[in-house]
Amino acid sequence: MEPTARVIEARDLAIDAGQLLSCQRFTDPRCEPEIAFLLRADLVDGYVTAAQVLAATAVVCPAIDVLDSREPAGAGFALGGQVISPAGLDLRLTGMTLERNGELIATAAGAAVGHPAAAVAWLARRRAARGHGLTAGQVILSGGLTEAIPVAPGDVIVASFDRLGTIELACR
């Protein structure tokens, strides 16, 4: 399966901590937990490795990617939990649980995307082949660790990550 890492774009709806996700903005809103990378250095050549991604990353944190049937990739995102350096973390082994309204929906680990840093490296190589690469300051989502789950008004989505903390997204 091809990685699904993506760059947070200006058109993506940023959902701040405590802000409600307005489901009416979307045709078919769905959420998936991911690990977000904030780059401190550019990754612009076509030979980027997972090790280079980790070296170029300032911090990682939990994220929820909001998907919609109208959008080709993502429609919004929320960042939360702890913002920490990836140094010393094996992101493949970072476990997480996903709950909707207090009910356990799924469990996973970073290995669900192979290795989160490898997924970002794949994206960097793909963009470099098109003349872009990834640049310092960009936030990259490494790909869904579980299937995207549908959400509706009144739902509360909670993704809890080992050592990265918890992110909660309430829907209206």
C-alpha positions as CSV (number, residue, x, y, z in Angstrom):
1,M,0.0,0.0,0.0
2,E,1.3,3.5,-0.9
3,P,1.8,5.9,2.0
4,T,-0.7,8.6,2.5
5,A,1.4,11.2,4.2
6,R,0.5,14.8,3.3
7,V,1.5,18.4,3.9
8,I,-0.9,20.6,5.8
9,E,-2.0,23.2,3.2
10,A,-3.3,26.7,3.7
11,R,-6.8,25.5,2.5
12,D,-7.0,23.0,5.4
13,L,-9.3,23.9,8.3
14,A,-7.2,24.2,11.4
15,I,-9.2,23.1,14.4
16,D,-7.7,24.6,17.6
17,A,-7.8,22.8,21.0
18,G,-11.3,23.1,22.4
19,Q,-12.8,24.3,19.1
20,L,-15.7,22.2,17.8
21,L,-15.7,20.5,14.4
22,S,-18.7,21.8,12.5
23,C,-19.9,18.7,10.7
24,Q,-22.3,20.7,8.5
25,R,-19.3,22.1,6.6
26,F,-18.7,18.6,5.2
27,T,-20.5,16.1,3.0
28,D,-19.2,13.0,4.7
29,P,-16.9,14.0,7.6
30,R,-14.5,11.3,8.8
31,C,-11.6,11.4,11.2
32,E,-8.3,9.4,11.5
33,P,-5.5,9.6,14.0
34,E,-2.0,10.4,12.7
35,I,1.4,11.5,13.9
36,A,2.3,15.1,12.9
37,F,5.9,16.2,12.1
38,L,7.0,19.9,12.3
39,L,10.1,20.3,10.1
40,R,13.0,22.5,11.2
41,A,15.0,21.9,8.0
42,D,14.2,21.5,4.3
43,L,14.0,18.1,2.7
44,V,14.3,18.8,-1.0
45,D,16.3,16.1,-2.7
46,G,15.0,12.9,-4.2
47,Y,16.9,10.6,-1.9
48,V,15.4,11.5,1.5
49,T,15.5,8.7,4.1
50,A,13.5,8.2,7.3
51,A,16.7,9.0,9.3
52,Q,17.0,12.3,7.5
53,V,13.4,13.1,8.2
54,L,13.9,12.5,11.9
55,A,17.0,14.7,11.9
56,A,15.1,17.4,10.1
57,T,12.1,17.2,12.5
58,A,11.8,19.8,15.3
59,V,8.9,18.0,17.0
60,V,6.2,15.4,16.6
61,C,2.7,15.4,18.1
62,P,-0.7,13.6,17.9
63,A,-3.1,14.7,15.2
64,I,-6.5,14.1,13.9
65,D,-7.0,14.4,10.2
66,V,-10.5,15.4,9.1
67,L,-11.4,13.9,5.7
68,D,-14.4,14.6,3.5
69,S,-15.7,13.0,0.4
70,R,-15.5,16.4,-1.4
71,E,-11.8,16.7,-0.7
72,P,-9.1,14.6,-2.5
73,A,-7.0,14.3,0.7
74,G,-7.8,16.1,3.9
75,A,-10.2,18.9,4.7
76,G,-9.0,19.8,8.2
77,F,-6.8,18.9,11.0
78,A,-6.3,19.2,14.8
79,L,-3.0,19.0,16.6
80,G,-2.7,18.2,20.3
81,G,-1.1,16.2,23.0
82,Q,2.5,16.8,23.8
83,V,4.8,18.4,21.3
84,I,8.1,16.6,21.7
85,S,11.4,15.9,19.9
86,P,11.4,12.5,18.1
87,A,14.9,11.8,19.3
88,G,14.9,8.6,21.3
89,L,11.4,7.6,20.2
90,D,10.7,4.6,18.1
91,L,7.6,6.0,16.3
92,R,6.9,2.6,14.8
93,L,6.2,1.3,18.3
94,T,4.1,4.3,19.5
95,G,0.8,2.8,20.3
96,M,-2.5,4.5,20.2
97,T,-6.2,4.0,20.9
98,L,-9.1,5.6,19.1
99,E,-12.4,6.2,20.9
100,R,-15.7,7.7,19.7
101,N,-18.1,8.8,22.5
102,G,-16.1,6.7,25.1
103,E,-16.3,3.5,23.0
104,L,-13.0,1.9,21.9
105,I,-13.1,1.9,18.1
106,A,-9.5,0.9,17.2
107,T,-6.0,0.4,18.4
108,A,-2.8,0.8,16.3
109,A,0.8,1.7,16.4
110,G,3.0,3.9,14.2
111,A,3.9,0.8,12.3
112,A,0.4,0.9,10.7
113,V,2.1,3.3,8.1
114,G,5.3,1.2,7.9
115,H,7.3,3.9,9.9
116,P,5.9,7.4,10.2
117,A,9.2,8.9,9.3
118,A,9.5,6.7,6.2
119,A,6.0,7.8,5.1
120,V,7.2,11.5,5.4
121,A,10.4,10.5,3.4
122,W,8.2,9.0,0.7
123,L,6.3,12.3,0.5
124,A,9.5,14.3,0.4
125,R,10.9,12.2,-2.5
126,R,7.6,12.4,-4.4
127,R,7.4,16.2,-4.0
128,A,11.1,16.5,-4.9
129,A,10.5,14.6,-8.2
130,R,8.0,17.4,-9.0
131,G,10.4,20.2,-8.1
132,H,9.1,21.0,-4.6
133,G,10.3,18.9,-1.7
134,L,9.3,19.8,1.9
135,T,10.4,22.9,3.7
136,A,11.2,24.0,7.2
137,G,8.1,25.1,9.1
138,Q,5.8,22.8,7.3
139,V,3.5,20.4,9.3
140,I,3.3,16.9,7.7
141,L,0.8,14.3,8.6
142,S,2.3,10.8,8.3
143,G,-0.8,8.9,7.3
144,G,-3.8,7.4,9.1
145,L,-3.0,4.8,11.7
146,T,-6.5,3.4,11.6
147,E,-9.4,3.5,9.1
148,A,-11.1,6.9,9.0
149,I,-14.2,6.8,11.1
150,P,-17.4,8.7,10.3
151,V,-18.4,11.5,12.7
152,A,-21.6,13.3,13.3
153,P,-22.8,16.2,15.5
154,G,-22.5,15.3,19.2
155,D,-19.6,12.9,18.7
156,V,-16.4,13.2,20.6
157,I,-13.3,11.6,19.1
158,V,-10.3,10.9,21.4
159,A,-7.0,9.6,20.2
160,S,-4.5,8.6,23.0
161,F,-0.9,8.1,22.0
162,D,1.8,6.4,24.1
163,R,4.3,9.2,25.2
164,L,2.7,11.7,22.8
165,G,-0.4,12.4,24.8
166,T,-4.1,12.7,23.9
167,I,-6.0,14.7,21.3
168,E,-9.7,15.2,21.6
169,L,-12.1,16.6,18.9
170,A,-15.8,17.3,19.7
171,C,-18.2,17.6,16.8
172,R,-21.3,19.8,16.4
